[in-house]
Amino acid sequence: MNAAMLGFFSGFPTHHFTDSIAEVLKEQLTTRDSLVFVSCYPDNHAQNDDDSRGMHQMFAERDMPFAGYSVIDSRTAAADAVTLIRGASCVFLMGGNATQQYRLMREKGIIDELRQSSAVILGVSAGAMNMGNPTVDIYESLVPYEGLSLANITVKAHYLSDGADFLPSVKQVSMDIPVCLMTDESAIFVKNDCIMQTGKIYRMDKGEVAPLTQEHLEQMRK
C-alpha cells in the first residue's frame, strides 16, 4: 500500500463528519495543499461542482480546509487528471454510480496513478466500493471487477442494521466474497500496519451476518 492512509465511508446523511472520523482525519491530514474529488457522475457537472463544494465544507468546518480543491469529471483532460492526482494531498472518490466512476478513472488514465499515490485516499459509498478488491456493484452487475485494489475490502454502503434494506444480491455475492455491510457514519481506516473501524459495521459471509470484528479486519489487510 502506497497511500498514507485509506478511508472507507458509507455516507454522511447529515453532511457532517462524526467526531471520531474527524479526529482520525485531522491527525492524518497535516498537509492540505490540494483536495481532488473523483466524480461518480462524470457528465453531471453542476452536481459535481455543488457536491465538491459541500464536501470540502465538511473538512473546513472541522478546521481542515485545503488550499485548493478540484473535481475530476468528463470536463477534465486526461493529462490534467494525472497532474491533479500526482499533486493531491488527499483524493476523495465520490459516491453515486460505481461503474461510471471506474470507467472515468480508466478513461482519464489515473488508475495506476491512484495505486501509486502516497496521498490520503478516501471513498464514500460507490467510491469506497471502487477502492477495494474485488469490487461488486450490487445495484447493477454482480460480476466482480478488479477495482483499485487498495485493500481486500468489498463494501455494501448504506446498510440498515435492522435488515430493512436487505438485498438478495448481497447474499448472492457473499457466497463467494465476504462483504462489509457499512451503516452510514461508519468508517474503516487503513494505515501502514494498522486497520480500524468506527461506527456500526457488519460482515456477511456465506449469507450469514455478524458484527465486523478486529480479526475480520486483520484478514482484509492481508
C-alpha positions in Angstrom: 0.0 0.0 0.0 1.4 3.3 -1.1 -1.3 5.7 0.3 -0.6 7.5 3.5 -4.0 6.3 4.7 -7.2 4.8 3.2 -10.6 5.7 4.5 -13.7 3.8 3.5 -17.0 5.6 4.3 -20.7 4.6 3.8 -22.3 8.0 3.8 -22.9 11.2 5.8 -26.7 11.9 5.6 -26.2 15.0 7.9 -23.4 16.3 5.7 -21.0 16.4 8.6 -18.1 14.2 9.8 -18.7 12.5 13.1 -16.3 13.4 15.9 -14.5 10.1 15.7 -14.0 10.3 11.9 -12.9 13.9 12.1 -10.3 13.1 14.8 -8.7 10.4 12.6 -8.7 12.7 9.5 -7.3 15.7 11.4 -4.4 13.6 12.8 -3.5 12.4 9.3 -4.2 15.5 7.1 -1.5 17.7 8.4 -0.7 18.8 4.8 -3.7 20.2 3.0 -2.5 21.7 -0.3 -4.9 20.0 -2.7 -8.1 18.0 -2.3 -9.1 16.2 -5.5 -12.5 14.7 -5.9 -13.3 12.0 -8.5 -16.9 12.0 -9.7 -19.3 9.1 -10.0 -21.4 11.1 -12.5 -18.9 12.4 -15.0 -21.4 14.3 -17.1 -23.3 16.0 -14.3 -21.0 19.0 -14.0 -23.3 21.2 -11.9 -23.9 18.4 -9.4 -20.2 17.7 -9.2 -19.4 21.3 -8.5 -22.0 21.6 -5.8 -21.1 18.3 -4.2 -17.4 19.0 -4.2 -18.0 22.4 -2.6 -20.2 20.9 0.0 -17.8 18.1 0.8 -14.9 20.5 1.1 -17.0 22.4 3.6 -17.2 19.2 5.7 -13.4 19.4 6.1 -13.4 23.2 6.6 -15.9 23.1 9.4 -13.6 20.7 11.3 -10.6 23.1 10.9 -9.2 21.1 7.9 -9.6 23.5 4.9 -7.5 22.8 1.9 -5.6 25.5 0.0 -7.5 24.3 -3.1 -9.8 21.7 -4.3 -11.0 20.4 -7.7 -13.1 17.6 -9.2 -12.2 15.2 -12.0 -15.1 14.5 -14.3 -15.7 14.5 -18.1 -14.5 18.1 -18.4 -11.1 17.1 -17.2 -8.4 16.4 -19.8 -6.6 13.1 -19.2 -3.2 14.9 -18.8 -4.7 17.3 -16.3 -6.3 14.4 -14.3 -2.9 12.8 -14.0 -1.4 16.1 -12.8 -4.1 16.6 -10.2 -3.7 13.1 -8.8 0.1 13.4 -8.6 -0.2 16.8 -6.8 -3.0 15.7 -4.4 -2.7 15.8 -0.6 -6.0 13.9 -0.5 -8.1 12.2 -3.1 -11.8 11.7 -2.4 -13.7 9.2 -4.5 -17.3 10.5 -4.5 -20.5 8.5 -4.2 -23.0 7.6 -6.9 -22.5 5.1 -9.7 -19.5 2.9 -9.2 -19.2 1.6 -12.7 -19.3 5.1 -14.2 -16.6 6.2 -11.8 -14.4 3.3 -12.6 -14.9 3.9 -16.3 -13.9 7.6 -15.8 -10.8 6.7 -13.9 -9.8 4.3 -16.7 -10.5 6.8 -19.5 -8.5 9.5 -17.7 -5.6 7.2 -17.1 -5.5 7.6 -13.3 -6.0 4.1 -12.0 -2.3 3.3 -11.8 -1.7 6.9 -10.5 -4.1 6.2 -7.7 -2.5 2.9 -6.9 0.9 4.5 -6.7 -0.2 7.7 -4.9 1.2 8.5 -1.4 -1.8 10.8 -0.7 -4.6 10.1 1.7 -7.2 8.3 -0.3 -10.8 8.4 0.8 -14.0 7.0 -0.7 -17.7 7.2 0.2 -20.3 4.7 -0.9 -19.6 3.8 -4.6 -16.1 5.4 -4.2 -15.4 3.1 -1.2 -16.5 0.2 -3.3 -14.1 1.1 -6.1 -11.2 1.3 -3.6 -11.4 -2.4 -2.8 -10.6 -5.7 -4.5 -12.7 -7.3 -5.7 -15.4 -4.7 -6.4 -19.0 -5.7 -7.0 -21.7 -3.2 -7.9 -24.7 -4.9 -6.3 -27.1 -2.5 -7.8 -26.1 -3.2 -11.4 -23.9 -6.2 -12.5 -23.0 -8.8 -9.9 -19.8 -9.6 -11.8 -16.8 -8.7 -9.7 -14.2 -6.4 -11.2 -10.7 -5.6 -10.0 -11.3 -2.1 -8.6 -8.3 -0.1 -7.5 -7.2 -3.0 -5.3 -6.0 -0.7 -2.5 -7.3 -3.2 0.1 -9.0 -6.5 0.2 -12.3 -4.9 1.2 -15.7 -5.4 -0.5 -18.2 -2.8 0.6 -22.0 -2.5 0.7 -22.8 1.0 1.8 -25.9 2.5 3.5 -26.7 -0.8 5.3 -29.6 -0.6 7.7 -28.8 -2.8 10.7 -32.4 -3.9 11.1 -32.1 -5.6 7.7 -34.8 -3.5 6.1 -32.7 -2.8 3.1 -31.5 -6.3 2.7 -30.9 -7.2 -1.0 -30.8 -10.8 -2.1 -28.0 -9.8 -4.4 -25.8 -9.1 -1.4 -26.3 -12.6 -0.1 -25.5 -13.9 -3.5 -22.2 -12.0 -3.6 -21.3 -13.1 -0.1 -21.3 -16.8 -1.1 -18.0 -16.1 -2.9 -16.8 -12.9 -1.2 -17.2 -11.6 2.3 -19.0 -8.2 2.2 -18.6 -5.4 4.7 -22.1 -4.0 5.4 -21.4 -0.4 6.4 -24.1 1.7 8.1 -24.0 5.5 7.5 -21.5 7.4 9.5 -19.2 4.4 9.9 -15.7 4.1 8.6 -12.8 1.7 8.0 -9.3 3.3 8.1 -6.1 1.5 6.9 -2.7 3.0 7.7 0.5 1.1 7.4 0.1 -2.0 9.6 -3.0 -0.6 11.4 -6.6 -1.1 10.4 -9.5 0.1 12.5 -13.2 0.8 12.3 -15.6 3.3 13.8 -19.4 3.2 13.8 -21.6 0.1 13.2 -20.3 -2.3 10.5 -21.3 -5.9 9.9 -19.9 -8.7 7.8 -21.9 -11.0 5.6 -20.1 -14.3 4.7 -22.0 -17.2 3.0 -25.2 -15.4 3.7 -24.7 -15.0 7.4 -24.5 -11.6 9.1 -22.4 -10.8 12.1 -20.7 -7.8 13.6 -17.4 -7.0 11.9 -14.6 -7.9 14.3 -10.9 -6.8 14.5 -10.0 -10.3 13.4 -12.0 -9.9 10.3 -10.3 -6.5 9.7 -6.9 -8.0 10.0 -7.8 -10.7 7.4 -8.8 -7.9 5.0 -5.5 -6.1 5.4 -3.5 -9.2 4.3 
